[in-house]
Amino acid sequence: MAGLSKSTPRPIEIKLHQQSRLLEISFTDGRTFQFSFEFLRVHSPSAEVRGHGPGQEILQTGKQEVNINHIEPVGSYAIQLNFSDGHNTGLYSWDLLYGYGIHQDNMWQLYLRRMDEAGASREPVVELPT
């Protein structure tokens, strides 16, 4: 993982809005970004999602209703998000989150396009009893 850039603003406030499923982060430069839990889950920086190299990304499906159960600080440079689907291996550095905030719209459109091309759904799969 790349080290923190000295020029990247640091978070001054992190709010978890369970009802609206939004994580709101305010940075020292005055910018505030809101991320849906789904956005953060499908863009997890973990190897489980990103793979181990370019082109190895694993499309995350059925995450529309995922929740964040807990946020764990990691030193003074990142947070670890514990999602309701059991995923918790991604470390979200301040650089990463700030970059996500700036590029969120494009990242989300690309994700929706990939889902459409794969014929996949954002809806969770419901297992029916047999």
N, C-alpha and C positions, 0 to 999 in steps of 0.2 A: 504494500500500500504506500502510495506517495506521501511524503511528509506534508505538513501544513504549510501553505504559502503564507508568508508574513503579511501579504497584502489582502488576504481574505478576511472580510469582517467576521467577527465572532458573534455567536448568539447571545442576546441579553435576556431573552425570555422564550420559553418553550411551553406551549399550552396544548394539552390533549383534550379535544372536544369529542367525548364518546358518543353523544347523541347524533351529531352530524358527521361522525367518522372523519374528522379533520385534525391534522397536527399543524399547529400554527407556530412559526418560528420568526422572532424579531431579531434582526442583526444590528450591530453597532453603527452601521452606515444609514440606519433609518428604514431600511427595506424590511418588509414583512411578507413572508410567503405562507400560503396555506396548501398543504398536501393532503389529498385523500389517502386514507389508509390503504386503499387498493393500489393507488399509484406507487406508494412506498414499498408495498409488498411485491408488486410485479417488477419493480426496478431495484430490487434488493442487490446490494453489492457483493453478495455471497457467491462462492464458486458454484453452489447448488443452482443458482439462477443464471449467472454469467458464463458458466462453463470455465474451462481452463485456457481459453484462447479465443481469438476472433472467430466468429462463425459457429461457436459452440454454445451460444446462448440457448437457454431452454425456455420456451414460451410458457408463461404462467397463465393458466386458465382457471375459471371458476372462483375468482378472488373478489368479486364485487361486494360481498358482505363480510369480508374479513375485518376483524377488529385488532386494535393494539391493546394488549392486556397490561403491558408494563414497559416502562422505559428505564434502561439502566445506563448511567453515565460510564464512559470508558475514558479514564484519565481526564485530561482537560482538552481533548481533541475530537471526541466522537460520542455517539450514543448507540446503544444496541436496543433494537425494538423487538419485543416479544409478541408475536402475532397469535391470534386465536387458532390458527391452523397448525400451530406447533413450530413454525419457522422462527428461528432466532439467531441465525449464524451471520447475518450481515452487520458490519460495523459502518455506521453512517457518520463519516467525518464532517467537520464544519465545511471544508472545501467542497465535498461531494454534495451536501445539502444546499449550499449556496448555488452551486452550479445547476442542481436540479431545479431550484427556484427560478433561475434565469431561463432555463431551457424547457421548463415543464410542458408548455403547450405543444411544442414540436415533439417531445418525447411521447406525450400521450397520443397524439395523432398517429405517430409511427406504430405505437403499440396497437391501437385500434385497427390500423391497416393490416398489421401482421395477424391479428386475431381473425379478421375478415378473410384474409387469404388462406388461413389454415382451417376456415370453417369452424372455428372454436367459439366458445361462449364465455362471457364474463360471469354468467350465473353459476352458482355453486351446483354441483351434481348431487342430487338427493338419492341416497341408496334406499331402495324399496325392499321391504322384507320379502323373502322368497318362501 
